[in-house]
């Protein structure tokens, strides 16, 4: 059994919050630069050029990439041979978010109640998804999620008879309806299967997969590639002002489901698609 102090988790989350909100991940940076080269619309190319310039300024001046520094979503994979000491792990994660958003001068966007709308003042609590896995390591993935794109996400409870064509139509409909509101070019995470909540969770986690890395399942890989092509044929373009590049990546996760259902969730993210992972 390996012991991990709760403070170690706090310190890691604090540093991750600051880094991910100021520096775009290498995979997303590569996608954005590639999009700039491929964009044929003058307006679209100009917008992508401005996004590239913004990245440089944010990194150099330690200014957030986007003013919406999101709600902290954390996937915590805990090895079954790990024992946390010195405090509650949920409290430790939230303390890391609190420190990170305070010390990093990041926007605090979380309200304590969905109806009463009083800001918590420190961007806590985070949304934490726990998973017990083999081994003695702790894998932390942080994905701050802005709500311009989050609000455009969709969940469809399809019938099995809708089949893969129904899935394709759902993904395209979600991207088309999002239009300029999701701050394109977008990254689109899709969850297919499971239950109502499972497919939504898969769609969220799909956004944290490295852009350009496809599913190991043959038909899913083909679906990712086809959906990216078709979404980019919608002509929405950067900032919704027209162009060739509407999406940078489509990542799809699947899971077994019930004989009577075909749940599909589409979680949309803007071009920054912030995500960072650390192993402890």
Backbone as JSON, one array per atom type, in Angstrom:
{
  "sequence": "XXXXXXXXXXXXXXXXXXXXXXXXXXXXXXXXXXXXXXXXXXXXXXXXXXXXXXXXXXXXXXXXXXXXXXXXXXXXXXXXXXXXXXXXXXXXXXXXXXXXXXXXXXXXXXXXXXXXXXXXXXXXXXXXXXXXXXXXXXXXXXXXXXXXXXXXXXXXXXXXXXXXXXXXXXXXXXXXXXXXXXXXXXXXXXXXXXXXXXXXXXXXXXXXXXXXXXXXXXXXXXXXXXXXXXXXXXXXXXXXXXXXXXXXXXXXXXXXXXXXXXXXXXXXXXXXXXXXXXXX",
  "N": [[0.84, -1.2, 0.0], [0.58, 2.17, -0.9], [1.1, 5.38, 0.41], [-0.34, 8.58, -0.01], [-0.09, 11.92, 0.58], [-2.78, 14.17, 1.23], [-2.25, 16.82, 0.78], [-0.43, 16.77, -1.29], [-2.01, 16.24, -3.49], [-3.56, 18.56, -3.49], [-1.6, 20.54, -4.03], [-0.81, 19.76, -6.59], [-3.18, 20.08, -8.11], [-3.6, 22.82, -7.79], [-1.37, 23.93, -9.19], [-1.9, 22.91, -11.74], [-4.32, 24.13, -12.42], [-3.54, 26.8, -12.79], [-1.62, 26.59, -14.85], [-3.03, 25.37, -17.03], [-4.93, 27.24, -17.72], [-3.53, 29.31, -18.74], [-1.78, 28.42, -20.7], [-2.05, 26.87, -23.76], [-2.62, 23.43, -24.47], [-0.26, 21.18, -26.03], [-1.33, 19.54, -28.07], [-3.71, 20.84, -28.83], [-2.71, 23.27, -29.64], [-1.24, 22.5, -31.87], [-3.33, 21.64, -33.5], [-4.7, 24.05, -33.93], [-2.8, 25.59, -35.29], [-2.51, 24.02, -37.55], [-5.08, 24.26, -38.57], [-5.06, 26.93, -39.29], [-3.36, 26.89, -41.49], [-4.88, 25.38, -43.28], [-7.27, 26.72, -43.63], [-9.33, 28.36, -45.94], [-10.91, 30.58, -46.23], [-10.72, 34.09, -46.21], [-11.56, 35.69, -44.08], [-11.89, 33.75, -42.1], [-9.27, 32.81, -41.88], [-8.0, 35.08, -40.95], [-9.16, 35.33, -38.42], [-8.28, 32.97, -37.17], [-5.59, 33.53, -37.19], [-5.54, 35.64, -35.37], [-6.27, 34.23, -33.08], [-4.03, 32.62, -32.77], [-2.14, 34.6, -32.24], [-3.16, 35.52, -29.83], [-2.65, 33.34, -28.17], [0.13, 33.46, -27.89], [0.45, 35.9, -26.53], [-0.96, 35.37, -24.16], [0.58, 33.32, -22.98], [3.1, 34.57, -22.69], [2.56, 36.89, -21.17], [1.27, 35.86, -19.01], [-1.56, 35.79, -18.95], [-4.94, 34.76, -18.88], [-5.92, 32.4, -21.41], [-8.53, 32.52, -22.27], [-11.2, 34.6, -21.2], [-13.28, 33.34, -19.85], [-12.64, 31.24, -17.54], [-13.72, 28.92, -16.78], [-15.55, 26.12, -15.22], [-14.16, 23.95, -12.91], [-13.51, 20.78, -13.95], [-12.78, 17.55, -12.99], [-11.15, 14.52, -13.51], [-10.41, 11.85, -11.63], [-8.35, 9.28, -11.3], [-7.77, 6.69, -9.27], [-5.38, 4.57, -7.97], [-5.93, 1.32, -6.68], [-4.26, 0.55, -4.69], [-3.56, 2.74, -3.29], [-3.43, 4.88, -0.52], [-4.87, 7.65, 0.91], [-3.64, 10.25, 2.96], [-3.89, 12.54, 5.74], [-6.13, 14.11, 5.31], [-9.38, 14.75, 3.76], [-10.01, 13.62, 0.48], [-11.68, 14.85, -1.42], [-11.99, 17.39, -0.33], [-9.33, 18.13, -0.52], [-8.9, 18.31, -3.29], [-10.69, 20.39, -3.96], [-9.55, 22.44, -2.46], [-7.21, 22.78, -3.86], [-8.22, 23.79, -6.28], [-9.33, 26.14, -5.32], [-7.04, 27.55, -4.4], [-5.57, 27.71, -6.78], [-7.22, 29.2, -8.54], [-7.4, 31.53, -7.13], [-4.72, 32.41, -6.61], [-3.84, 32.48, -9.2], [-5.26, 34.51, -10.28], [-7.65, 34.03, -11.66], [-10.83, 33.98, -13.3], [-13.67, 33.73, -11.24], [-16.31, 31.66, -11.48], [-18.34, 30.15, -10.41], [-21.46, 29.47, -8.93], [-23.19, 29.09, -5.82], [-25.69, 27.95, -5.7], [-28.0, 26.77, -8.09], [-30.28, 28.28, -8.59], [-30.48, 30.46, -6.77], [-28.07, 31.75, -7.21], [-25.64, 32.83, -6.01], [-22.33, 33.81, -5.99], [-19.57, 31.69, -5.27], [-17.07, 32.67, -4.88], [-14.52, 31.56, -5.14], [-14.34, 29.74, -7.15], [-14.99, 27.15, -6.47], [-17.39, 24.57, -5.68], [-15.45, 22.0, -7.36], [-16.27, 19.84, -10.16], [-16.07, 16.54, -9.7], [-14.95, 13.45, -10.86], [-14.61, 10.23, -9.87], [-12.57, 7.32, -10.2], [-11.71, 4.0, -9.54], [-8.77, 2.28, -10.07], [-6.43, -0.3, -11.14], [-3.22, -0.65, -9.44], [-0.73, 1.68, -7.97], [-0.79, 4.39, -8.39], [-1.86, 7.82, -8.86], [-3.89, 9.4, -11.1], [-4.49, 12.49, -12.36], [-6.73, 14.38, -14.16], [-7.45, 17.48, -15.38], [-9.95, 19.59, -16.57], [-10.94, 22.53, -17.24], [-14.07, 23.95, -17.85], [-15.61, 26.1, -19.99], [-18.71, 27.91, -20.33], [-19.95, 28.91, -22.61], [-19.67, 27.17, -24.74], [-20.39, 24.83, -23.4], [-23.1, 25.16, -22.89], [-24.21, 24.62, -25.32], [-24.25, 21.95, -25.69], [-25.63, 18.63, -26.18], [-28.03, 15.98, -25.51], [-29.21, 12.92, -26.63], [-31.77, 10.56, -26.64], [-31.89, 8.01, -28.4], [-33.63, 5.57, -30.46], [-32.91, 2.07, -30.78], [-33.34, 1.28, -33.41], [-32.73, 3.54, -34.83], [-30.06, 3.47, -35.33], [-26.67, 3.73, -36.69], [-26.88, 5.81, -38.5], [-28.72, 7.46, -37.3], [-27.23, 8.26, -35.12], [-25.2, 9.71, -36.4], [-26.74, 11.8, -37.49], [-27.57, 13.04, -35.15], [-25.18, 14.02, -34.04], [-24.35, 15.83, -36.04], [-26.55, 17.56, -35.99], [-26.29, 18.69, -33.44], [-23.85, 20.07, -33.66], [-24.47, 21.84, -35.73], [-26.6, 23.31, -34.62], [-25.22, 24.53, -32.57], [-23.56, 26.36, -33.84], [-22.27, 29.66, -34.08], [-22.25, 30.1, -31.38], [-20.74, 28.43, -29.78], [-18.15, 29.26, -29.87], [-16.47, 28.59, -32.25], [-13.42, 27.55, -34.0], [-14.49, 24.29, -33.02], [-14.1, 21.62, -30.59], [-15.36, 18.42, -30.45], [-16.84, 16.26, -28.27], [-18.08, 13.0, -27.97], [-20.36, 10.69, -26.6], [-21.45, 7.4, -26.79], [-23.86, 5.05, -26.03], [-24.25, 3.06, -22.99], [-25.99, 4.59, -20.36], [-28.37, 7.23, -19.66], [-26.85, 9.07, -18.04], [-24.29, 8.0, -18.26], [-23.47, 8.2, -20.96], [-23.23, 10.93, -21.22], [-21.13, 11.49, -19.47], [-19.08, 10.09, -20.75], [-18.87, 11.59, -23.09], [-17.94, 14.0, -22.09], [-15.44, 13.18, -21.04], [-14.25, 12.38, -23.39], [-13.43, 14.74, -24.54], [-11.02, 15.23, -23.32], [-9.21, 13.61, -24.47], [-6.25, 13.37, -26.42], [-6.11, 15.5, -29.13], [-6.51, 14.41, -32.44], [-5.78, 11.83, -31.93], [-7.2, 8.81, -32.5], [-10.02, 6.58, -31.86], [-9.51, 3.15, -30.9], [-11.23, 1.36, -31.93], [-12.41, 0.17, -34.95], [-14.78, 1.01, -36.51], [-15.54, 3.18, -35.03], [-13.4, 4.93, -35.21], [-13.59, 5.51, -37.96], [-16.04, 6.8, -37.91], [-15.44, 9.06, -36.37], [-13.68, 10.39, -38.1], [-15.35, 10.8, -40.33], [-17.39, 12.42, -39.25], [-15.95, 14.7, -38.53], [-15.21, 15.65, -41.04], [-17.76, 16.14, -42.2], [-18.85, 18.03, -40.45], [-17.14, 20.13, -40.85], [-17.91, 20.79, -43.34], [-20.16, 22.26, -43.0], [-19.8, 24.96, -43.08], [-19.75, 26.87, -41.08], [-17.46, 27.91, -39.79], [-14.49, 29.67, -38.41], [-15.21, 31.49, -35.48], [-17.81, 31.54, -36.31], [-18.18, 32.95, -38.62], [-18.05, 32.01, -41.14], [-16.32, 29.69, -43.25], [-13.83, 27.12, -43.78], [-12.96, 25.61, -41.61], [-14.64, 24.43, -39.05], [-14.65, 22.63, -36.97], [-12.1, 21.21, -34.92], [-11.52, 18.71, -34.0], [-13.09, 15.51, -33.54], [-13.98, 13.47, -31.03], [-14.82, 10.27, -29.97], [-16.36, 8.19, -27.59], [-17.41, 4.91, -26.58], [-19.77, 2.58, -25.08], [-21.14, -0.45, -23.67], [-24.71, -0.99, -23.93], [-28.27, -0.96, -23.14], [-30.69, -3.28, -24.52], [-32.88, -1.89, -25.4], [-32.18, 0.71, -25.92], [-30.36, 3.63, -27.22], [-28.38, 5.71, -26.29], [-27.03, 8.96, -26.87], [-24.62, 11.39, -26.4], [-23.49, 14.71, -26.88], [-20.88, 16.66, -26.28], [-19.74, 19.84, -26.42], [-16.86, 21.83, -27.04], [-15.01, 24.88, -27.01], [-12.33, 26.31, -29.05], [-10.11, 26.34, -27.32], [-10.25, 24.19, -25.56], [-9.35, 23.21, -22.93], [-7.18, 21.04, -21.2], [-5.36, 18.99, -18.97], [-3.05, 16.66, -17.68], [-1.75, 14.9, -14.89], [0.43, 12.62, -13.26], [0.69, 11.05, -10.16]],
  "CA": [[0.0, 0.0, 0.0], [1.32, 3.43, -1.01], [0.39, 6.51, 0.99], [-0.21, 9.85, -0.72], [-0.67, 13.0, 1.38], [-3.81, 14.97, 0.57], [-1.64, 18.08, 0.38], [0.21, 16.55, -2.58], [-3.08, 16.4, -4.47], [-3.9, 19.98, -3.49], [-0.55, 21.28, -4.72], [-0.86, 19.41, -8.01], [-4.37, 20.7, -8.7], [-3.34, 24.27, -7.82], [-0.46, 24.23, -10.3], [-2.58, 22.54, -12.98], [-5.32, 25.18, -12.71], [-2.87, 27.99, -13.29], [-0.97, 26.29, -16.12], [-3.96, 25.05, -18.12], [-5.7, 28.42, -18.1], [-2.63, 30.28, -19.37], [-1.02, 27.82, -21.8], [-2.79, 25.86, -24.5], [-1.93, 22.15, -24.56], [0.46, 21.02, -27.29], [-2.18, 18.96, -29.11], [-4.65, 21.85, -29.32], [-1.92, 24.27, -30.35], [-0.94, 21.93, -33.18], [-4.59, 21.67, -34.26], [-5.01, 25.43, -34.3], [-1.84, 26.0, -36.31], [-2.85, 23.28, -38.76], [-6.31, 24.87, -39.08], [-4.68, 28.2, -39.93], [-2.79, 26.56, -42.8], [-5.89, 24.78, -44.14], [-8.43, 27.6, -43.83], [-9.31, 29.04, -47.23], [-11.63, 31.84, -46.13], [-9.87, 35.19, -45.74], [-12.02, 36.08, -42.75], [-11.57, 32.66, -41.19], [-7.82, 32.77, -41.68], [-7.66, 36.22, -40.11], [-9.58, 35.01, -37.05], [-7.36, 31.96, -36.66], [-4.34, 34.24, -36.94], [-5.72, 36.38, -34.11], [-6.25, 33.25, -32.0], [-2.62, 32.26, -32.6], [-1.5, 35.74, -31.58], [-3.66, 35.53, -28.47], [-1.94, 32.3, -27.43], [1.45, 33.97, -27.57], [0.31, 36.95, -25.51], [-1.39, 34.74, -22.91], [1.71, 32.6, -22.4], [4.16, 35.5, -22.35], [2.13, 37.85, -20.15], [0.52, 35.11, -17.99], [-2.95, 36.21, -19.0], [-5.72, 33.6, -19.31], [-6.19, 32.24, -22.84], [-9.91, 32.98, -22.44], [-11.71, 35.22, -19.97], [-14.07, 32.35, -19.14], [-11.7, 30.21, -17.08], [-14.47, 27.69, -16.64], [-15.81, 25.36, -14.0], [-13.14, 22.9, -12.88], [-13.96, 19.39, -14.05], [-11.61, 16.74, -12.69], [-11.22, 13.07, -13.55], [-9.41, 11.37, -10.67], [-8.21, 7.82, -11.34], [-7.01, 6.36, -8.06], [-4.95, 3.18, -7.86], [-6.55, 0.66, -5.53], [-3.24, 0.35, -3.67], [-3.23, 4.05, -2.75], [-4.15, 5.35, 0.68], [-4.67, 9.08, 1.12], [-3.45, 10.61, 4.36], [-3.84, 13.96, 6.08], [-7.32, 14.87, 4.97], [-10.36, 14.22, 2.82], [-9.52, 13.84, -0.87], [-12.53, 15.83, -2.09], [-11.58, 18.69, 0.21], [-8.0, 18.43, -1.03], [-9.06, 18.75, -4.68], [-11.32, 21.72, -3.95], [-8.58, 23.41, -1.96], [-6.31, 23.05, -4.98], [-8.93, 24.68, -7.19], [-9.45, 27.43, -4.63], [-5.73, 28.21, -4.44], [-5.19, 27.96, -8.17], [-8.02, 30.28, -9.13], [-7.11, 32.76, -6.38], [-3.34, 32.84, -6.86], [-3.67, 32.71, -10.63], [-6.13, 35.63, -10.66], [-8.55, 33.49, -12.66], [-12.22, 34.37, -13.05], [-14.46, 32.81, -10.42], [-17.57, 31.6, -12.21], [-19.24, 29.16, -9.82], [-22.45, 29.94, -7.96], [-23.43, 28.05, -4.81], [-27.0, 27.34, -5.92], [-28.36, 27.06, -9.48], [-31.4, 29.23, -8.66], [-30.19, 31.67, -5.99], [-26.99, 32.38, -8.0], [-24.64, 33.56, -5.23], [-21.01, 33.34, -6.35], [-18.81, 31.13, -4.14], [-15.91, 33.53, -4.7], [-13.23, 30.9, -5.33], [-14.55, 28.77, -8.22], [-15.33, 25.83, -5.96], [-16.72, 23.28, -5.77], [-15.17, 21.4, -8.66], [-17.02, 18.63, -10.5], [-15.04, 15.51, -9.6], [-15.35, 12.09, -11.24], [-13.65, 9.28, -9.32], [-12.51, 5.96, -10.75], [-10.72, 3.15, -8.91], [-8.07, 1.52, -11.1], [-5.32, -1.08, -10.58], [-1.94, 0.02, -9.25], [-0.49, 2.55, -6.83], [-0.63, 5.76, -8.88], [-3.04, 8.68, -8.95], [-3.88, 10.16, -12.35], [-5.4, 13.64, -12.28], [-6.97, 15.12, -15.4], [-8.23, 18.69, -15.13], [-10.5, 20.18, -17.8], [-11.84, 23.66, -16.95], [-15.06, 24.0, -18.94], [-16.38, 27.32, -20.16], [-20.12, 27.58, -20.56], [-20.45, 29.29, -23.93], [-19.77, 25.91, -25.48], [-21.11, 23.82, -22.58], [-24.54, 25.39, -23.05], [-24.65, 24.15, -26.64], [-24.17, 20.49, -25.71], [-26.94, 17.97, -26.33], [-28.15, 14.56, -25.21], [-30.29, 12.32, -27.41], [-32.12, 9.19, -26.29], [-32.35, 7.44, -29.65], [-34.11, 4.19, -30.49], [-31.93, 1.2, -31.44], [-33.6, 1.25, -34.86], [-32.14, 4.72, -35.46], [-28.77, 2.98, -35.8], [-25.54, 4.63, -36.82], [-27.3, 7.01, -39.21], [-29.33, 8.32, -36.29], [-26.12, 8.82, -34.35], [-24.57, 10.74, -37.24], [-27.65, 12.94, -37.58], [-27.58, 13.71, -33.85], [-23.92, 14.76, -33.91], [-24.4, 16.96, -36.97], [-27.56, 18.51, -35.5], [-25.74, 19.4, -32.28], [-22.83, 21.01, -34.16], [-25.15, 22.87, -36.52], [-27.35, 24.17, -33.7], [-24.27, 25.31, -31.77], [-23.18, 27.49, -34.68], [-21.24, 30.56, -33.56], [-22.36, 30.24, -29.93], [-19.75, 27.6, -29.09], [-16.82, 29.83, -30.16], [-15.71, 27.73, -33.14], [-13.53, 26.11, -34.24], [-14.87, 23.5, -31.86], [-13.75, 20.22, -30.39], [-16.63, 17.78, -30.13], [-16.76, 14.98, -27.57], [-19.32, 12.23, -28.13], [-20.51, 9.44, -25.87], [-22.5, 6.56, -27.37], [-24.11, 3.85, -25.25], [-24.43, 3.2, -21.56], [-27.28, 5.1, -19.91], [-28.52, 8.69, -19.77], [-25.72, 9.8, -17.44], [-23.01, 7.43, -18.69], [-23.05, 8.73, -22.26], [-22.81, 12.32, -21.01], [-19.81, 11.44, -18.86], [-18.15, 9.68, -21.8], [-18.69, 12.72, -24.0], [-17.06, 14.95, -21.39], [-14.09, 12.63, -20.96], [-13.7, 12.33, -24.75], [-12.78, 16.03, -24.81], [-9.69, 15.25, -22.73], [-8.31, 12.8, -25.3], [-5.39, 14.16, -27.27], [-6.68, 15.75, -30.45], [-5.8, 13.7, -33.49], [-5.66, 10.42, -31.55], [-8.51, 8.22, -32.75], [-10.43, 5.37, -31.16], [-8.93, 1.89, -31.36], [-12.3, 0.59, -32.56], [-12.4, 0.54, -36.36], [-15.92, 1.79, -37.0], [-15.57, 4.44, -34.29], [-12.4, 5.77, -35.87], [-14.17, 5.96, -39.22], [-17.1, 7.74, -37.57], [-14.77, 10.31, -35.96], [-13.16, 11.05, -39.3], [-16.47, 11.22, -41.16], [-18.08, 13.52, -38.6], [-15.11, 15.89, -38.63], [-15.34, 16.13, -42.42], [-19.11, 16.68, -42.44], [-19.05, 19.24, -39.65], [-16.38, 21.2, -41.52], [-18.63, 21.15, -44.57], [-21.31, 23.09, -42.64], [-19.48, 26.33, -43.45], [-19.87, 27.79, -39.94], [-16.16, 28.55, -39.8], [-13.98, 30.33, -37.2], [-16.07, 32.52, -34.89], [-19.13, 31.49, -36.93], [-18.24, 33.94, -39.7], [-17.86, 31.33, -42.41], [-14.99, 29.16, -43.52], [-13.64, 25.68, -43.96], [-12.66, 24.96, -40.34], [-15.64, 24.61, -38.0], [-14.23, 21.77, -35.86], [-10.7, 20.79, -34.93], [-11.46, 17.27, -33.72], [-14.26, 14.82, -33.03], [-13.55, 12.31, -30.24], [-16.0, 9.47, -29.62], [-16.24, 7.05, -26.68], [-18.58, 4.04, -26.59], [-19.94, 1.68, -23.93], [-22.31, -1.32, -23.83], [-25.97, -0.37, -23.54], [-29.46, -1.82, -23.0], [-31.27, -3.68, -25.81], [-33.96, -0.98, -25.79], [-31.76, 2.1, -26.0], [-29.18, 4.09, -27.94], [-28.11, 7.08, -25.82], [-25.93, 9.7, -27.52], [-24.37, 12.72, -25.83], [-22.54, 15.52, -27.63], [-20.36, 17.73, -25.43], [-18.99, 20.72, -27.31], [-15.92, 22.74, -26.41], [-14.43, 25.88, -27.91], [-11.02, 25.94, -29.58], [-9.05, 26.18, -26.33], [-10.39, 22.82, -25.06], [-8.29, 23.08, -21.91], [-7.05, 19.79, -20.47], [-4.01, 18.72, -18.51], [-3.01, 15.43, -16.87], [-0.52, 14.64, -14.1], [0.46, 11.37, -12.51], [1.34, 11.15, -8.85]],
  "C": [[0.88, 1.25, 0.0], [0.5, 4.56, -0.42], [0.69, 7.78, 0.2], [-0.86, 10.93, 0.14], [-1.7, 13.8, 0.58], [-3.23, 16.28, 0.05], [-0.94, 17.96, -0.97], [-0.8, 16.73, -3.72], [-3.45, 17.88, -4.6], [-2.88, 20.79, -4.3], [-0.55, 21.01, -6.22], [-2.02, 20.11, -8.71], [-4.18, 22.22, -8.8], [-2.48, 24.64, -9.02], [-1.12, 23.95, -11.65], [-3.59, 23.61, -13.39], [-4.67, 26.39, -13.35], [-2.28, 27.73, -14.69], [-1.98, 26.14, -17.26], [-4.76, 26.26, -18.58], [-4.85, 29.48, -18.8], [-1.91, 29.74, -20.6], [-1.84, 26.73, -22.48], [-1.97, 24.58, -24.6], [-1.32, 21.98, -25.95], [-0.43, 20.48, -28.4], [-3.15, 19.99, -29.69], [-3.92, 22.96, -30.08], [-1.6, 23.79, -31.76], [-2.17, 21.96, -34.07], [-4.89, 23.06, -34.77], [-4.07, 25.92, -35.4], [-2.12, 25.3, -37.64], [-4.11, 23.87, -39.41], [-6.0, 26.17, -39.82], [-4.14, 27.94, -41.35], [-3.86, 26.07, -43.77], [-7.05, 25.72, -44.47], [-8.28, 28.39, -45.14], [-10.05, 30.37, -47.23], [-10.71, 32.93, -45.58], [-10.25, 35.61, -44.32], [-11.65, 35.02, -41.73], [-10.09, 32.6, -40.87], [-7.37, 33.92, -40.78], [-7.99, 35.95, -38.65], [-8.63, 34.0, -36.42], [-5.99, 32.58, -36.38], [-4.4, 35.03, -35.63], [-5.7, 35.44, -32.91], [-4.82, 32.8, -31.72], [-1.88, 33.37, -31.85], [-1.89, 35.8, -30.11], [-2.93, 34.51, -27.59], [-0.57, 32.79, -26.99], [1.42, 35.01, -26.46], [-0.02, 36.34, -24.16], [-0.22, 34.06, -22.21], [2.79, 33.55, -21.9], [3.79, 36.39, -21.17], [1.42, 37.19, -18.97], [-0.89, 35.68, -17.81], [-3.76, 35.01, -19.47], [-5.99, 33.59, -20.81], [-7.57, 32.78, -23.17], [-10.39, 33.56, -21.13], [-12.6, 34.29, -19.17], [-13.15, 31.2, -18.75], [-12.43, 28.97, -16.55], [-14.78, 27.2, -15.24], [-14.86, 24.17, -14.02], [-13.78, 21.51, -12.89], [-12.73, 18.51, -13.9], [-11.95, 15.25, -12.76], [-10.07, 12.55, -12.69], [-9.4, 9.85, -10.7], [-7.24, 7.42, -10.24], [-6.67, 4.88, -8.05], [-5.49, 2.55, -6.59], [-5.55, 0.37, -4.4], [-2.79, 1.67, -3.04], [-4.08, 4.34, -1.52], [-3.83, 6.82, 0.87], [-4.57, 9.37, 2.61], [-3.54, 12.12, 4.53], [-5.03, 14.78, 5.64], [-8.2, 14.19, 3.94], [-9.94, 14.58, 1.39], [-10.36, 14.85, -1.64], [-12.19, 17.24, -1.62], [-10.23, 19.11, -0.35], [-8.06, 18.94, -2.47], [-9.64, 20.16, -4.72], [-10.39, 22.8, -3.41], [-7.57, 23.76, -3.05], [-6.94, 23.99, -5.99], [-9.02, 26.08, -6.59], [-8.14, 28.21, -4.72], [-5.36, 28.61, -5.86], [-5.92, 29.15, -8.76], [-7.8, 31.6, -8.4], [-5.72, 33.28, -6.71], [-3.1, 33.15, -8.33], [-4.5, 33.86, -11.16], [-7.07, 35.21, -11.8], [-9.99, 33.82, -12.29], [-12.95, 33.3, -12.26], [-15.89, 32.81, -10.94], [-18.61, 30.68, -11.59], [-20.18, 29.79, -8.81], [-22.86, 28.78, -7.06], [-24.76, 27.33, -4.98], [-27.45, 27.73, -7.33], [-29.49, 28.07, -9.63], [-31.08, 30.53, -7.94], [-28.99, 32.45, -6.52], [-26.03, 33.25, -7.19], [-23.26, 32.98, -5.53], [-20.25, 32.84, -5.13], [-17.52, 31.91, -3.9], [-14.56, 32.88, -4.92], [-13.27, 29.78, -6.37], [-14.7, 27.33, -7.74], [-16.84, 25.77, -5.72], [-16.44, 22.87, -7.21], [-16.17, 20.27, -8.9], [-15.98, 17.51, -10.6], [-15.62, 14.15, -9.95], [-14.25, 11.13, -10.77], [-13.72, 7.94, -10.03], [-11.4, 5.2, -10.04], [-10.1, 2.26, -9.98], [-6.97, 0.69, -10.44], [-4.08, -0.22, -10.36], [-1.86, 0.94, -8.04], [-0.22, 4.0, -7.25], [-1.96, 6.51, -8.8], [-2.9, 9.49, -10.23], [-4.94, 11.26, -12.26], [-5.51, 14.28, -13.65], [-7.9, 16.28, -15.08], [-8.67, 19.28, -16.46], [-11.46, 21.31, -17.44], [-12.78, 23.9, -18.13], [-15.81, 25.32, -18.93], [-17.79, 27.0, -20.6], [-20.71, 28.13, -21.85], [-20.66, 28.06, -24.77], [-20.56, 24.86, -24.71], [-22.62, 23.94, -22.79], [-25.09, 24.86, -24.37], [-24.6, 22.63, -26.76], [-25.55, 19.87, -25.69], [-26.87, 16.52, -25.9], [-29.38, 14.02, -25.92], [-30.53, 10.89, -26.93], [-32.75, 8.55, -27.53], [-32.91, 6.03, -29.46], [-33.05, 3.33, -31.16], [-32.11, 1.17, -32.95], [-33.04, 2.47, -35.58], [-30.73, 4.4, -35.99], [-27.71, 4.06, -35.95], [-25.91, 5.9, -37.6], [-27.98, 7.99, -38.26], [-28.27, 9.0, -35.43], [-25.45, 9.95, -35.13], [-25.44, 12.0, -37.31], [-27.66, 13.74, -36.28], [-26.32, 14.57, -33.68], [-23.91, 16.0, -34.8], [-25.39, 18.01, -36.49], [-27.02, 19.34, -34.34], [-24.72, 20.45, -32.73], [-23.48, 22.17, -34.92], [-25.9, 23.84, -35.63], [-26.41, 25.05, -32.87], [-23.81, 26.54, -32.54], [-22.08, 28.34, -34.09], [-21.2, 30.62, -32.04], [-21.32, 29.45, -29.15], [-18.31, 28.05, -29.35], [-15.98, 28.9, -31.04], [-14.42, 28.4, -33.61], [-13.65, 25.3, -32.95], [-14.11, 22.19, -31.78], [-15.02, 19.56, -29.87], [-16.39, 16.41, -29.51], [-18.1, 14.28, -27.65], [-19.27, 10.98, -27.27], [-21.67, 8.66, -26.47], [-22.64, 5.31, -26.52], [-24.27, 4.13, -23.78], [-25.86, 3.59, -21.22], [-27.29, 6.61, -20.1], [-27.29, 9.43, -19.25], [-24.38, 9.29, -17.93], [-22.56, 8.03, -20.02], [-22.6, 10.18, -22.14], [-21.41, 12.38, -20.41], [-18.75, 11.04, -19.89], [-17.85, 10.82, -22.76], [-17.76, 13.75, -23.37], [-15.62, 14.45, -21.38], [-13.43, 12.57, -22.34], [-12.99, 13.63, -25.11], [-11.36, 16.09, -24.29], [-8.71, 14.36, -23.5], [-7.49, 13.71, -26.2], [-5.99, 14.29, -28.66], [-5.84, 15.07, -31.52], [-5.56, 12.23, -33.19], [-7.04, 9.79, -31.64], [-8.76, 6.98, -31.9], [-9.74, 4.14, -31.75], [-9.96, 1.01, -32.06], [-12.49, 1.08, -33.99], [-13.55, 1.42, -36.79], [-16.02, 3.14, -36.28], [-14.57, 5.42, -34.88], [-12.95, 6.35, -37.17], [-15.26, 7.0, -38.97], [-16.51, 9.08, -37.15], [-14.3, 11.09, -37.18], [-14.29, 11.59, -40.18], [-17.18, 12.43, -40.56], [-17.27, 14.8, -38.66], [-15.23, 16.5, -40.03], [-16.69, 16.8, -42.64], [-19.38, 17.95, -41.65], [-18.31, 20.41, -40.3], [-16.98, 21.6, -42.86], [-19.86, 22.02, -44.29], [-21.07, 24.56, -42.98], [-19.61, 27.34, -42.32], [-18.58, 28.59, -39.78], [-15.73, 29.19, -38.49], [-14.87, 31.5, -36.77], [-17.46, 32.56, -35.51], [-19.29, 32.44, -38.09], [-17.95, 33.33, -41.07], [-16.44, 30.84, -42.6], [-14.98, 27.64, -43.55], [-13.5, 24.95, -42.63], [-13.7, 25.34, -39.29], [-15.27, 23.81, -36.77], [-12.78, 21.36, -36.04], [-10.56, 19.29, -34.72], [-12.83, 16.79, -33.27], [-13.77, 13.56, -32.33], [-14.77, 11.57, -29.72], [-15.62, 8.33, -28.69], [-17.52, 6.23, -26.71], [-18.58, 3.14, -25.36], [-21.14, 0.77, -24.21], [-23.58, -0.63, -23.35], [-27.09, -1.4, -23.5], [-30.03, -2.14, -24.39], [-32.31, -2.68, -26.31], [-33.5, 0.45, -26.04], [-30.54, 2.35, -26.87], [-28.9, 5.54, -27.52], [-26.91, 7.68, -26.55], [-25.81, 11.07, -26.87], [-23.3, 13.42, -26.66], [-22.13, 16.69, -26.74], [-19.4, 18.58, -26.27], [-18.06, 21.63, -26.5], [-15.37, 23.71, -27.45], [-13.0, 25.47, -28.29], [-9.95, 25.75, -28.52], [-9.07, 24.77, -25.72], [-9.31, 22.49, -24.03], [-8.33, 21.71, -21.24], [-5.59, 19.55, -20.14], [-4.06, 17.5, -17.6], [-1.68, 15.32, -16.15], [-0.67, 13.32, -13.34], [1.24, 11.57, -11.22], [1.6, 9.74, -8.32]]
}
